[in-house]
């Protein structure tokens, strides 16, 4: 099993973290959400699929995981 970040595909904000094996025949995120295997971020962080690494501020748009202050609010 791996940790998956459950991301709202409209806002790209991580809304939940689950332990899952990735088998969508057993379970899958609800419509409008995606699961990305990662232990590098958490609830409230923004996901950027074209980025690499972990940011330290919300302005680091080249990073995959961008920290936020509160739900959907940028630093």
C-alpha positions in Angstrom: 0.0 0.0 0.0 1.1 3.5 -0.7 0.0 7.0 0.4 -2.1 8.8 -2.2 -2.9 12.5 -2.2 -6.6 13.0 -3.2 -6.7 16.1 -5.3 -9.7 18.2 -6.4 -9.2 18.4 -10.2 -10.9 21.8 -10.4 -8.7 23.6 -7.8 -5.7 21.2 -7.8 -5.8 21.4 -3.9 -5.1 18.2 -1.9 -8.3 17.4 0.0 -7.4 14.1 1.6 -4.6 11.6 2.0 -5.4 7.8 1.9 -3.5 4.6 2.0 -4.3 2.7 -1.2 -2.8 0.2 -3.6 -4.0 2.1 -6.7 -6.4 -0.6 -7.8 -9.4 1.2 -9.2 -11.5 -2.0 -9.3 -11.4 -2.0 -5.5 -11.7 1.8 -4.8 -11.3 5.0 -6.7 -11.6 8.7 -5.9 -14.9 10.3 -6.5 -15.6 12.1 -9.8 -13.8 15.4 -10.0 -10.8 14.0 -7.9 -7.6 12.3 -8.8 -5.2 10.2 -6.7 -1.4 10.8 -6.9 1.0 8.5 -5.0 3.2 10.7 -2.9 4.3 11.3 0.7 5.7 14.7 -0.1 2.6 16.9 0.4 -0.6 17.0 2.5 -4.0 18.4 2.8 -4.2 22.0 1.6 -1.2 21.8 -0.7 -1.6 22.7 -4.4 -0.6 20.1 -7.0 1.2 21.1 -10.2 1.5 18.0 -12.5 4.1 19.8 -14.7 6.3 20.8 -11.8 9.2 19.0 -10.0 9.9 18.9 -6.3 8.5 20.6 -3.2 8.1 24.4 -3.0 8.5 26.5 0.1 6.2 29.4 -0.9 3.1 29.6 -3.1 5.0 31.6 -5.7 7.1 28.6 -6.7 5.0 27.6 -9.7 7.7 25.3 -11.1 7.3 22.9 -8.2 5.0 19.9 -8.1 3.8 20.5 -4.6 3.1 24.1 -3.6 2.3 25.0 0.0 -0.8 27.1 0.7 -2.1 29.0 3.8 -5.5 27.7 4.5 -7.7 26.0 2.0 -7.0 27.3 -1.5 -5.4 30.6 -0.3 -2.0 31.4 -1.6 0.9 32.9 0.4 
